[in-house]
């Protein structure tokens, strides 16, 4: 199935490739899904962009929960609270920055691949979308 889509992707018109690439801009993943619902290339990239955005949101929710638990709840413990507050700060800023930079790099790379007419799947997340059969017929 994927080889059939890859063969079709090589001969795509410029407007479909641009539309699929625009779908990687944050919060615009729905454009290729709405404007070209029957085009498999647009569905693939729109769905992958949506899954990337959901993964980013889940990562940030986990970071905020850990920050709250370590910094606000356990941070008030006498003598050990300082250690929990430092670890909360490290998780929030270091892990949060790493997650955001990774998301930005993936979005840029996927944008370029979609504009070039390539079907590049994000490791783990692209496989997840394929297993869900969201973009396949």
Buried (B, 14 or more C-beta within 10 A) or exposed (E): EEEEBEEBBEEBEEEBBBBBBBBBEEEBBEBBBEBBEEBBBBBBBBBBBBBBBEBBEEBBEEBEEBBBBBBEEBBEEEEEBEEBBEBBBEBBEEBBEEBBEEBEEBBEEBBEBBBEBBBBBBEEBBEBBBEEEBBBE
